[in-house]
Amino acid sequence: MTDPQETGAAPAADSAPEPKRPSSQPLLLKALRWSAISGILLILAFVVIGFLIDGSRGAIGGGLGAAFSVVFLAITVGSIAFSNRFYGQDLYVIIFFSLILGSWFIKFIAFIVAAVLLRDQPWLNPTILFIGVITGVIFSLAVDAIVILRSRLPYVSDS
């Protein structure tokens, strides 16, 4: 074989090792990307539907409802994808569950605060807001299911 010094090529030791990632990481990023794209379309659709039903009150209610569901579900997928950056470290499991449970707690508190602040507001339609939240959750779960069903994951574990 040839010596790297003779050919002028840099030795392989200078290159940084590829960080360890679970095999599900590309799937999570794909789900996050498709959820964002479909979420924007869902928000726009609910703004239009809400406007046709109740004018500006309906547009605000529909847009906020769809936006809440999209943001809350994206936080979960995003926290899983972020916690996978620590894959292979000794504290990975603790970091993973801490980030997931922490994001759920933050979403729970944010939902309660939003519900209290938006209750009885004259500038939005609460019925369209509720329908937007429920439809957004169902729509986001459907998009995630489609992404997972169309992906190929190995049958063996990463370790």
C-alpha positions as CSV (number, residue, x, y, z in Angstrom):
1,M,0.0,0.0,0.0
2,T,1.0,3.6,-0.4
3,D,2.0,5.9,2.5
4,P,-0.2,9.0,2.8
5,Q,3.0,11.0,3.1
6,E,4.1,9.9,-0.4
7,T,0.8,10.7,-2.1
8,G,0.2,14.0,-0.4
9,A,-3.2,12.9,0.9
10,A,-4.2,13.8,4.4
11,P,-4.2,11.0,6.8
12,A,-7.6,9.6,7.8
13,A,-7.0,10.4,11.5
14,D,-7.6,14.1,10.7
15,S,-11.1,13.6,9.7
16,A,-13.7,13.9,12.4
17,P,-15.6,10.7,13.3
18,E,-19.2,10.6,12.2
19,P,-21.4,11.2,15.3
20,K,-23.5,8.3,16.4
21,R,-27.2,8.7,15.6
22,P,-30.1,6.3,15.9
23,S,-31.4,4.8,12.7
24,S,-34.7,6.5,13.3
25,Q,-33.2,10.1,13.2
26,P,-33.8,10.6,9.5
27,L,-37.3,9.4,9.9
28,L,-37.9,11.9,12.7
29,L,-36.5,14.8,10.7
30,K,-38.6,13.8,7.7
31,A,-41.7,13.7,9.9
32,L,-40.9,17.1,11.3
33,R,-40.4,18.5,7.8
34,W,-43.7,17.1,6.5
35,S,-45.5,18.2,9.6
36,A,-44.3,21.7,9.2
37,I,-45.3,21.8,5.5
38,S,-48.7,20.3,6.1
39,G,-49.2,22.4,9.2
40,I,-48.7,25.6,7.3
41,L,-51.3,24.5,4.7
42,L,-53.7,23.5,7.5
43,I,-53.4,26.9,9.2
44,L,-54.1,28.6,5.9
45,A,-57.1,26.4,5.2
46,F,-58.5,27.0,8.7
47,V,-58.0,30.8,8.3
48,V,-60.0,30.7,5.1
49,I,-62.7,28.3,6.5
50,G,-63.0,30.3,9.6
51,F,-63.3,33.6,7.7
52,L,-66.1,32.1,5.5
53,I,-68.0,30.9,8.6
54,D,-67.6,33.9,11.0
55,G,-65.5,36.6,9.4
56,S,-62.4,37.8,11.1
57,R,-63.4,36.1,14.4
58,G,-63.5,32.8,12.7
59,A,-60.3,33.4,10.8
60,I,-58.4,34.1,14.1
61,G,-60.0,31.2,15.9
62,G,-59.3,28.7,13.1
63,G,-55.7,30.0,12.6
64,L,-54.9,29.9,16.3
65,G,-56.4,26.4,16.8
66,A,-54.5,24.9,13.9
67,A,-51.3,26.7,14.9
68,F,-51.6,25.4,18.5
69,S,-51.9,21.8,17.4
70,V,-49.1,22.0,14.9
71,V,-46.7,23.7,17.3
72,F,-47.4,21.4,20.2
73,L,-46.9,18.3,18.1
74,A,-43.8,19.7,16.5
75,I,-42.3,20.3,19.9
76,T,-42.6,16.6,20.7
77,V,-41.0,15.4,17.5
78,G,-38.4,18.1,17.7
79,S,-37.5,17.2,21.3
80,I,-37.0,13.6,20.3
81,A,-34.9,14.5,17.3
82,F,-32.8,16.9,19.5
83,S,-32.3,14.3,22.3
84,N,-31.0,11.9,19.7
85,R,-27.9,14.1,19.4
86,F,-26.8,12.6,22.7
87,Y,-27.2,9.0,21.5
88,G,-24.3,6.8,22.5
89,Q,-23.4,8.8,25.6
90,D,-23.7,7.3,29.1
91,L,-26.6,9.7,30.1
92,Y,-28.5,9.3,26.9
93,V,-31.6,7.6,28.4
94,I,-31.8,10.2,31.2
95,I,-31.4,13.1,28.7
96,F,-33.9,11.6,26.3
97,F,-36.7,11.1,28.9
98,S,-35.9,14.4,30.6
99,L,-36.3,16.3,27.3
100,I,-39.4,14.5,26.3
101,L,-41.1,14.8,29.7
102,G,-40.0,18.4,30.0
103,S,-41.5,19.2,26.7
104,W,-44.8,17.6,27.6
105,F,-44.8,19.5,30.9
106,I,-44.2,22.8,29.1
107,K,-46.9,22.0,26.5
108,F,-49.3,21.2,29.3
109,I,-48.7,24.5,31.1
110,A,-48.8,26.4,27.8
111,F,-52.1,24.8,26.9
112,I,-53.7,25.7,30.3
113,V,-52.4,29.3,30.1
114,A,-53.6,29.7,26.5
115,A,-57.0,28.3,27.4
116,V,-57.4,30.7,30.4
117,L,-56.2,33.7,28.4
118,L,-58.3,33.0,25.3
119,R,-61.5,32.1,27.2
120,D,-64.3,34.5,26.5
121,Q,-62.3,36.7,24.1
122,P,-64.6,38.7,21.9
123,W,-62.1,38.7,18.9
124,L,-62.1,35.0,18.3
125,N,-64.7,32.2,17.7
126,P,-64.0,29.5,20.4
127,T,-65.9,26.8,18.5
128,I,-63.7,27.2,15.4
129,L,-60.7,27.4,17.7
130,F,-61.6,24.0,19.2
131,I,-62.4,22.4,15.9
132,G,-59.0,23.7,14.6
133,V,-57.1,22.2,17.5
134,I,-58.8,18.8,17.2
135,T,-58.5,18.7,13.4
136,G,-54.9,19.8,13.6
137,V,-54.0,17.0,16.0
138,I,-55.7,14.4,13.8
139,F,-54.1,15.8,10.7
140,S,-50.6,15.9,12.3
141,L,-51.0,12.3,13.6
142,A,-52.1,11.2,10.1
143,V,-49.0,12.9,8.5
144,D,-46.7,11.2,11.0
145,A,-48.3,7.8,10.4
146,I,-47.9,8.2,6.7
147,V,-44.3,9.1,7.0
148,I,-43.6,6.2,9.3
149,L,-45.5,3.7,7.1
150,R,-43.6,4.8,4.0
151,S,-40.2,4.6,5.6
152,R,-37.8,1.7,5.9
153,L,-36.3,1.0,9.2
154,P,-34.1,-2.0,10.0
155,Y,-35.4,-4.9,12.0
156,V,-32.3,-5.0,14.1
157,S,-31.4,-2.5,16.8
158,D,-28.7,0.1,16.5
159,S,-26.5,-1.4,19.3
